[in-house]
Amino acid sequence: MGMLVEGVWREIPRDTKSTGGAFVRAESAFRDRVSEPEARRYRLYVSKSCPWAHRTLVVRALKGLEKAIAVSYADPYMGENGWQFPDGYLHQLYAKAKPGYTGRVTVPVLWDEKEARIVNNESSEIIRMLNRDFDRLARRTLADLYPEKRRREIDWLNDRIYRTVNNGVYRAGFATAQDKYEEAVTELFRTLDWLEKRLKKRKWLCGSYFTEADVRLFTTLVRFDAVYYSHFKCNLRRLVDYPNLWRYTRRVYALPGVAKTVDMAQIKAHYYRSMKQINPTQIVPKGPLLDFSLH
């Protein structure tokens, strides 16, 4: 794992000693908005394996923005130079956008081709831009994913799910101290148990209304049994052991365009091959065999 230091790429591993063995995620550095939603002006740099980048692909598909917003896909294997794309490394794009930049180099990136700049690299903000800013370019009609009257509930759901589920699996997987790992896993499954009960009589997290909270939860759940259960040691229960959560995940998967955004082979290849500190043999497991289709 490397990072840019004053515009130069360096192999610097994550430091968990200073946090007592806990994984702490760095804040995203580019937080601007699109200046003018023109077709083909903006490009997403993503990895199909990354759940944060996957959020943007899901909303892009649900809105039918495939022709309006181009996508560059990273190689699933992330080596010593970080995310690699057909035309180079992602850290080169960061250095071009902000000479002298110091920080981690992450996906997704929303890139402005016209101004040659990174607009934003925070997935939660990018999906809100895709939700409304590009409406006139959308080929599918989709209800607002962040409606005014439901924002308080959505924000509340997002906060808990981010802390204990989306980032919770990483807090477990990247922990280097037993107590930090157990704390993360306990909070993760406490929330999954709570979500299982919440979805007993609800179609979506906010009842009958599909929102960005569902997008954000889905991209973690769809990876759970194949990656987080074993690779990140989140193995108290599998997703398929939760009837309501499992049905809910398959329901999101069945929405228009979503299935095409899920590439389980790339997901597994990235996690098991790229994270040698967790899986030094880099062997990718054959299972589990998962069928996300609704029956």
Secondary structure, DSSP 8 states (H G I E B T S, - for coil): --EEETTEEE------TTTTT-------S-B---SS--TTTEEEEE-TT-HHHHHHHHHHHHHT-TTTSEEEE--S--BTTBSEETTEEHHHHHHHHSTT--B---S-EEEETTTTEEEE--HHHHHHHHHHTTGGG-SS----SS-GGGHHHHHHHHHHHIIIIITHHHHHHT--SHHHHHHHHHHHHHHHHHHHHHTTS-SBTBBTB--HHHHHHHHHHHHIIIIITTTT---SS-GGG-HHHHHHHHHHHTSTTTGGG--HHHHHHHHHHH-TTT-TT-----------S--
